């Protein structure tokens, strides 16, 4: 009984340390193994980035992220992580589109998982 209590306490303490350390990962976007990365807020503003020129909100749930000219986004591996619950971002286009006509821009669509419709929501983007 005592061992289970101690093991449970240690597991909770470890989880608390991980949760406490979680937000610090977003505060520093050095990302040494990524060619580019961005933290994009729900209003489309670029919170922080590496090799990203700018980001903007093109419409409800539609965002544009323009990578630096030395990062080719056409064949890159891109990972997107939502920053809010019930939001699911995905890549709309890797090339200039009508929503994001600038060169080397990625169109990201964010959907509400409850309604299935476009909805505003921030995300983290990494280009390997």
Secondary structure by P-SEA (a helix, b strand, c coil): caaaaaaaaaaaaaaaaaaaaaaaaaaccccccccccccccccccccccccccccccccccbbbbbccccccccccbbbbbbccccbbbbbccccccccccccbbbbbbbbcccccccccccbbbbcc
